[in-house]
Structures are given as structure tokens and as C-alpha cells.
Amino acid sequence: MKKTDGGKVRYAVVGLGWFAQEAVLPAFANSADNSELAALVSGSAEKAREMGDRYGVPVHDYDGYDRLLAGGGIDAVYIVLPNALHRDYTVRAARAGVHVLCEKPMAHTVADCTLMRQACDEAGVKLMIAYRLHFEEGNLQAIETLRSGKIGEPRAFSSFLTQQVEPGNTRLDADLGGGPLLDVGIYCLNAARYLFRSEPTEVMAFAVHGKDARFRAVPEAVSCLLRFP
């Protein structure tokens, strides 16, 4: 990956929602040896003023995204947009020769994921998904425990994850790739894949639409049963 003369990757963070403000932007202080926050991209004038002043970097609106990519001032983008926008902003960055770090999930359809990979491969840029749990100590310890044989042969694994969602949140918008499966369900699915060190051969799933008015467009819950080799 191309870096500045100081050895740092210059990032533009694209999207200034809650997660970007609370987790992504503050994290640059912990990676100052190899990463530099160089720009922000937002559709909100209020967020642009506040975050631009707080971090001392230029802020671009979404209409200026392609100009930012072509300007030579960044090496990579960190995409923190709703799921349905991941493909578009990844493909545009790749075509401009800019590397991509994209929040999970990669996209909300397999077709979009495929196009993202193709665009980055063709452009010769890196594409990484910001899924952190396979680096966390508890997960690594669980995998090591299974590999060591301490508990014998693993035969069954269960995982259950819930959270509250405020009305109006993008997680409740089907057009933006919302819903529980891509938001928190992927943690349960990936945990099983990591622990069994294989891919499922059969999947059965069902979605529940309850009486809660928040969940008119997306399921309130999704349950999956996976069979592994």
C-alpha cells in the first residue's frame, strides 16, 4: 500500500454517523504510528463543521467524493456508510486507485460483494472488511482451546445476540441494507465458522416480523440452523 513519506497511510473516513464518531475516528489516536486521518466525507453540513473542527481535517460532501479520490491527498478510504452504499463507494475508490477498508458487512447482497472484489482486483488495490472479532482475545482463546483438544471433538455450538434499535435508525431501512442478520447475525455465523474451521453444508433459516411498528420493513429477528461437515 502506498504511504506518505512518513510511512503513514492517509485515510478519508466516508460517513460520519454514530459509529464513525464514537469508534472509528477516535481510533486514529491509537494507530498514529502507521495511519493518518486526512479527510472526512459527509452529507451533513452540521457534522462536517463539527468533525472537521474537532479533527482538523478537510471535509467533503458526497458530491465531491470523486474529486477527493482523484486529488492525490489520500491513500485509502474507510467506508462507514449504510450497507447498501458499500458497493458504490468501494468501486469508485478502486477505479481511482485508492485502497478500501469497509465496515462490516461487506455488502448486503452476494452480487455486490462480487463486484467489489472484482473492482479492487482489477485496479490492483487492497480491500479489507473491518470485522474485528477474529482479532479479539476471547475469540482467539476459544479457537485455541478447541484446537488443543481440551474439550474433545466439538459437535455443537450456539450463539444468540440481540440489541435495541431506535426508531429511524438505518438498521430498520430495507433499502439501505438493514435488518438483524447483516447487523448482528454475522457475529453468530462467523463465530461458528471460526470455531469449526469449516463452512456449513446446509442452512435453514426463518425470519420473524413481530407486532413492533419499528420492524415494518425488516425482520425483527432471524434464526438460523447450520450443519457443518
Protein Blocks (a to p, Z undefined) as FASTA:
>chain_A
ZZdfkopacdddehjafklmmmmmmmmmmmmmmpccfbdcdfbfklmmmmmmmnopacdd
fklmmmmmmnopafbdcdfbdfklmmmmmmmmmmnopacdddddfblcfklmmmmmmmmm
mnopacddddfklmgfklmmmmmmmmnomnopafbdcddddddddehiaklmmknopajk
lmmmmmmmmmmmmmnopacfbdcddddddfbfklmmbcfbdcdddddZZ
